């Protein structure tokens, strides 16, 4: 018998499949397509301290093998999430709930971590691809020293396990991964979107109103698998792999590369029940190849 259960930072998941923040909303709509109890975890839409309307349209652009998005973290704010969204989500699923945090200052992240720690969410995920307005707008995740500082301060404010979501828009992912680990992260998730751009050659203007956006989808998967492999071999804390998963085979690649869990994102726009397909495919692969647990499968790639 194979065992799909996974434990990260003391939290036990029924299986290694979760949804990626930004692609699943607060989950209820997807309940029309599959039983949300099939998931190991739901990582909800990115939350900010105050409500945010998001960026002006156009804010989505289709590209070959992926999409560019510049949604701008549209969300009701952390307090409204706790008041209305989280209770409704808890009514329809036993899957673990991960709250994704986004902020403009370290103080905002710390306040959100403190507020969310008093709720029934199971873990916190910190998006460090956000611009640090106090230091010229550079992303928190672009500098290892800044990654260490924000992680250590948010870790001190949080009473729940903390996942740090890493940006791929860096020179060396291992430096950033190590900085997050040294700062006290309980786990890492990667990759977030790659920065990209698309131009309408008829109008000679960028398709996105904000000119650039985050690229996700199958086009980013080879980059994501490489970075997950590098990070997993650099740190001792668990790694959650994501980026371009469109099939169970994609998910198995991430697990072989060293991920302990996988996160399905914009692939659900094409196939809403993709997480279930991924979970069943992982189970079938494990049975066929004599892996008794996800822990055995994780990192089983045989590199040259």
C-alpha positions as CSV (number, residue, x, y, z in Angstrom):
1,X,0.0,0.0,0.0
2,X,1.3,3.4,-0.9
3,X,1.2,6.3,1.5
4,X,0.3,9.7,0.0
5,X,0.4,11.6,3.3
6,X,3.0,14.3,3.7
7,X,4.2,16.2,6.8
8,X,5.6,19.7,6.6
9,X,6.7,21.7,9.6
10,X,4.5,19.6,11.8
11,X,1.4,19.9,9.6
12,X,0.1,16.7,8.1
13,X,-1.4,16.7,4.6
14,X,-3.5,13.8,3.2
15,X,-1.7,14.0,-0.1
16,X,1.1,16.2,-1.7
17,X,-1.1,18.2,-4.1
18,X,-2.2,21.8,-3.3
19,X,-3.4,24.8,-5.3
20,X,-1.2,27.8,-6.1
21,X,-2.1,31.2,-4.7
22,X,-3.6,33.5,-7.3
23,X,-5.2,30.8,-9.3
24,X,-7.8,29.3,-7.0
25,X,-9.5,32.4,-5.5
26,X,-11.0,31.2,-2.2
27,X,-11.9,27.8,-3.6
28,X,-15.6,27.7,-3.6
29,X,-16.0,28.1,-7.4
30,X,-13.8,25.0,-8.0
31,X,-16.1,23.0,-5.7
32,X,-18.5,22.8,-8.7
33,X,-15.9,20.8,-10.5
34,X,-14.5,18.4,-7.9
35,X,-14.6,17.6,-4.2
36,X,-12.3,20.0,-2.5
37,X,-11.5,17.2,0.1
38,X,-9.4,15.6,-2.7
39,X,-6.8,18.3,-2.1
40,X,-3.9,18.2,0.3
41,X,-4.1,21.9,0.8
42,X,-5.6,25.1,-0.6
43,X,-3.4,28.1,-0.8
44,X,-5.8,31.0,-1.1
45,X,-5.5,34.2,-3.2
46,X,-2.8,36.6,-2.1
47,X,-4.0,38.7,0.8
48,X,-2.9,42.3,1.6
49,X,-3.5,44.1,4.9
50,X,-6.1,46.4,3.4
51,X,-8.5,45.6,0.5
52,X,-7.0,46.1,-3.0
53,X,-8.8,46.7,-6.3
54,X,-5.9,45.5,-8.4
55,X,-4.5,46.9,-11.6
56,X,-6.5,48.4,-14.5
57,X,-7.2,46.2,-17.5
58,X,-6.0,44.7,-19.7
59,X,-4.3,42.6,-17.0
60,X,-4.2,39.1,-18.6
61,X,-2.4,38.3,-21.9
62,X,-2.2,34.8,-23.4
63,X,1.3,33.8,-24.6
64,X,2.6,30.6,-26.2
65,X,2.4,27.9,-23.6
66,X,1.4,30.2,-20.8
67,X,-0.2,33.5,-19.7
68,X,1.1,36.9,-18.5
69,X,-0.8,38.4,-15.6
70,X,-0.8,41.8,-14.0
71,X,-3.9,41.4,-11.8
72,X,-2.3,43.4,-9.0
73,X,-3.4,41.3,-6.0
74,X,-7.0,42.2,-6.1
75,X,-8.4,40.9,-2.8
76,X,-10.8,41.9,0.1
77,X,-8.1,42.3,2.6
78,X,-7.0,40.0,5.4
79,X,-9.7,41.0,7.9
80,X,-12.6,40.4,5.4
81,X,-11.0,37.1,4.5
82,X,-11.1,36.0,8.1
83,X,-14.7,37.2,8.6
84,X,-16.4,35.8,5.5
85,X,-14.1,33.7,3.2
86,X,-12.3,31.5,5.6
87,X,-15.4,30.3,7.5
88,X,-17.2,29.4,4.2
89,X,-14.1,27.6,3.0
90,X,-13.8,25.6,6.2
91,X,-17.4,24.5,5.8
92,X,-16.8,22.7,2.4
93,X,-13.3,21.1,2.9
94,X,-11.1,19.3,5.3
95,X,-8.0,20.2,3.2
96,X,-5.4,22.3,5.0
97,X,-5.7,26.1,4.4
98,X,-2.6,28.2,3.6
99,X,-2.9,32.0,3.7
100,X,-0.7,33.8,1.2
101,X,0.5,37.2,2.4
102,X,1.7,40.1,0.2
103,X,2.8,43.5,1.4
104,X,4.7,46.7,0.7
105,X,6.7,46.9,3.9
106,X,8.1,44.5,6.5
107,X,5.7,45.9,9.1
108,X,2.7,45.0,6.9
109,X,3.9,41.5,6.6
110,X,4.4,41.2,10.3
111,X,1.0,42.6,11.1
112,X,-0.7,40.2,8.7
113,X,1.3,37.3,10.2
114,X,0.2,38.2,13.7
115,X,-3.5,38.6,12.6
116,X,-3.6,35.3,10.6
117,X,-1.8,33.4,13.4
118,X,-4.9,33.9,15.6
119,X,-7.1,32.3,12.9
120,X,-7.8,28.7,11.9
121,X,-5.5,28.7,8.9
122,X,-2.9,25.9,9.0
123,X,0.1,27.7,7.5
124,X,1.2,31.1,6.2
125,X,2.9,31.6,2.8
126,X,4.9,34.8,2.4
127,X,5.1,36.2,-1.2
128,X,8.5,38.0,-1.3
129,X,8.1,39.0,-5.0
130,X,6.3,42.2,-3.9
131,X,8.0,45.6,-4.2
132,X,9.6,47.0,-1.0
133,X,8.3,50.6,-1.1
134,X,10.7,51.6,1.7
135,X,13.7,50.7,-0.3
136,X,13.1,52.0,-3.8
137,X,10.6,49.4,-5.0
138,X,13.0,46.5,-5.5
139,X,11.3,43.2,-4.8
140,X,11.9,41.8,-1.3
141,X,13.0,38.5,-2.8
142,X,15.7,39.9,-5.1
143,X,18.4,40.3,-2.4
144,X,19.5,37.6,0.0
145,X,20.1,40.1,2.9
146,X,16.6,41.5,2.5
147,X,15.2,37.9,2.3
148,X,16.9,37.1,5.6
149,X,15.7,40.3,7.3
150,X,12.0,40.0,6.2
151,X,11.9,36.2,7.0
152,X,13.4,36.6,10.4
153,X,11.1,39.4,11.4
154,X,7.9,37.8,10.0
155,X,9.0,34.4,11.6
156,X,9.1,36.2,15.0
157,X,5.6,37.7,14.5
158,X,4.0,34.4,13.3
159,X,2.6,31.7,15.5
160,X,1.9,29.4,12.5
161,X,4.4,27.6,10.2
162,X,5.9,30.0,7.6
163,X,6.4,29.1,4.0
164,X,8.5,31.6,2.0
165,X,7.6,31.8,-1.7
166,X,10.7,32.5,-3.8
167,X,10.9,34.6,-6.9
168,X,12.7,33.2,-9.9
169,X,13.8,36.7,-11.0
170,X,17.2,36.3,-9.2
171,X,20.8,35.5,-10.2
172,X,21.2,32.5,-7.8
173,X,18.2,30.8,-6.3
174,X,20.3,28.9,-3.8
175,X,21.5,32.1,-2.2
176,X,17.9,33.2,-1.7
177,X,16.8,29.8,-0.5
178,X,19.6,29.7,2.1
179,X,18.8,33.2,3.3
180,X,15.2,32.3,3.8
181,X,16.2,29.1,5.7
182,X,18.6,31.0,7.9
183,X,15.9,33.6,8.6
184,X,13.7,30.9,10.1
185,X,11.5,29.7,7.2
186,X,9.8,26.4,7.9
187,X,9.4,25.6,4.2
188,X,10.0,27.1,0.8
189,X,7.7,27.3,-2.2
190,X,9.0,28.0,-5.8
191,X,8.8,29.3,-8.3
192,X,6.7,32.4,-8.5
193,X,6.1,33.9,-11.9
194,X,8.9,35.0,-14.2
195,X,8.7,38.6,-15.3
196,X,7.6,38.9,-18.9
197,X,6.2,41.3,-21.6
198,X,4.0,41.0,-24.7
199,X,3.5,43.7,-27.3
200,X,0.7,44.2,-29.8
201,X,2.5,44.9,-33.1
202,X,-0.6,46.6,-34.5
203,X,-0.9,49.2,-31.8
204,X,2.8,49.1,-30.9
205,X,1.8,49.1,-27.3
206,X,2.2,46.5,-24.5
207,X,-0.8,44.3,-24.2
208,X,-0.8,44.7,-20.4
209,X,-1.8,48.1,-19.0
210,X,1.1,47.9,-16.6
211,X,3.5,47.0,-19.5
212,X,4.9,43.8,-17.8
213,X,3.5,40.9,-15.8
214,X,4.2,37.5,-14.4
215,X,4.6,34.6,-16.8
216,X,3.1,31.3,-15.7
217,X,2.2,28.0,-17.5
218,X,4.0,25.2,-19.2
219,X,6.6,27.6,-20.7
220,X,8.2,28.1,-17.2
221,X,8.3,24.5,-16.1
222,X,11.9,23.6,-17.1
223,X,13.1,26.7,-15.2
224,X,11.0,25.8,-12.2
225,X,12.2,22.2,-12.1
226,X,15.8,23.3,-12.2
227,X,15.3,25.8,-9.4
228,X,13.4,23.4,-7.2
229,X,16.3,20.9,-7.7
230,X,18.9,23.5,-6.8
231,X,17.0,24.8,-3.8
232,X,16.1,21.3,-2.5
233,X,19.8,20.4,-2.6
234,X,20.9,23.6,-0.8
235,X,18.5,23.6,2.2
236,X,17.3,21.2,4.9
237,X,13.8,22.5,5.1
238,X,11.1,21.1,2.8
239,X,10.4,22.6,-0.7
240,X,7.0,22.9,-2.4
241,X,7.4,22.8,-6.2
242,X,5.3,24.7,-8.7
243,X,5.5,26.4,-12.1
244,X,3.9,25.0,-15.2
245,X,2.3,21.8,-13.9
246,X,-0.2,20.7,-16.5
247,X,-0.2,17.0,-15.9
248,X,0.6,14.3,-13.3
249,X,3.8,13.7,-15.2
250,X,4.9,17.3,-14.6
251,X,4.1,16.9,-10.9
252,X,6.2,13.7,-10.7
253,X,9.2,15.7,-12.2
254,X,9.0,18.2,-9.4
255,X,8.9,15.4,-6.7
256,X,11.8,13.6,-8.3
257,X,13.7,16.9,-8.3
258,X,13.3,17.2,-4.5
259,X,9.9,18.8,-3.8
260,X,7.9,17.3,-0.9
261,X,4.7,18.7,-2.3
262,X,3.5,20.2,-5.6
263,X,1.2,23.2,-6.3
264,X,-1.1,23.4,-9.3
265,X,-1.8,26.8,-10.8
266,X,-3.0,28.1,-14.1
267,X,-3.3,24.6,-15.5
268,X,-6.7,24.6,-13.7
269,X,-7.9,27.3,-16.1
270,X,-7.8,24.7,-18.9
271,X,-8.7,21.7,-16.8
272,X,-10.5,22.7,-13.5
273,X,-10.2,19.3,-11.9
274,X,-6.4,19.0,-12.8
275,X,-5.4,18.6,-9.1
276,X,-7.4,15.4,-8.8
277,X,-5.8,14.1,-12.0
278,X,-2.4,15.0,-10.6
279,X,-3.0,13.3,-7.3
280,X,-4.3,10.1,-8.9
281,X,-1.4,10.1,-11.4
282,X,1.2,10.4,-8.6
283,X,-0.4,7.5,-6.8
284,X,-0.4,5.3,-9.9
285,X,3.2,6.2,-10.7
286,X,4.3,5.4,-7.1
287,X,2.5,2.0,-7.2
288,X,4.0,1.1,-10.6
289,X,7.5,2.1,-9.6
290,X,7.4,0.6,-6.0
291,X,7.6,3.8,-4.1
292,X,5.8,3.3,-0.7
293,X,5.7,7.0,0.3
294,X,6.1,10.5,-1.1
295,X,9.2,10.8,1.0
296,X,10.8,8.0,-0.9
297,X,9.8,9.6,-4.3
298,X,11.0,13.1,-3.3
299,X,14.6,13.7,-4.6
300,X,14.8,10.3,-6.3
301,X,16.2,11.7,-9.5
302,X,19.4,10.0,-10.6
303,X,21.6,12.8,-11.8
304,X,24.7,12.2,-13.9
